[in-house]
Amino acid sequence: MADFAVIKTGGKQYKVKEGDILEIEKIADTTGKIEFTDLFAGKKVTASFIEEFRDSKIRVYKFKRKTRYKKVQGHRQTLNRIKIESIA
């Protein structure tokens, strides 16, 4: 029997095992334990919230030649760091 699970959060899927530390998109409820459900076996995955932080800035650059149009925009994504406690 495999000791991993596949969870889905923020529109992405993560293959996790006990003790993993993940950086996922911000989730609303960050108090206490966070619970996920395994996509394949239906196992219950419990994680604990570590911290909320902002990722490094990325530049979004739009440019059209011959029309003197350029636009630079920055974006910083808010992320959560969680630790996988148990897979039951």
N, C-alpha and C positions, 0 to 999 in steps of 0.2 A: 504494500500500500504506500502510495506516495505521501511525502510529508510537506507538500506545498499546496497552495491554493491560487486561483486566479480571481482577483477582485476587480470590480469596475467602479471608478469614481472620476468625475470630471470629464466624462466622455472618453476616457482612456482605460485600458486594461493593464493590470500589473500582476506578474507572477511573483508571489511572496512566500516566504517561509518564516518560521519563528525567529525573532531577533533582528529581522530586516528593518532598516530605517529608510523610509520613503519620503520624497518631496512631491506632494500632490497639490493640485489646485485648491484654493481656499474653500473650506466647507463651513457651513453656518454654525453647526453645533460643535464647539471645541471644549465643552466641559466634561471632565471625567473620561469614560471609556467610549470609544467609537466602534461600532459594530458593522461588519460587512458580511455579505453572503457569497460563498464560492459559486462561480458560474457553472461548474460542471457537476460537482458532487453535492452541492447544497450545504456544505460545511459552514459553521459559524466562525468567522474570523474576528478576533478582538484586538484592537489597537489602542495605544495611548497617545495623547497629544503631547508633543514636546515643545514646539514653538511656532509662531507665525512670523514670516519674514518676507522681504521683497526681493525678487530676483534682479539680476543685473539688467541695465537698460539696453534695449535694442533700438536701433534707428530704422524708421520707415522712411524711405527716400523715394519721392515721385519726381519724374523728370520728363519733359517733352521737349524735344529739340526744335529749334527754329522758331519757337514761340515765346522764349524767355520765361518758361514756366518751370519752377522747381519748388518743392515743398519738402521740408524735413520735419518729421514728427517722432517723438520718443514714446516708449511704452515700458512700464515696469509691472510685471505680473506679481500679484500677491500669492504666496505659497504657504502651505502648512507642512511641517516636518512631523511625521508620526513614526512610532515604533510598533511593530507587530508583536503582540504579547503571546497570543495562543491561537491555534487552529484546532477546533473541536468538531 
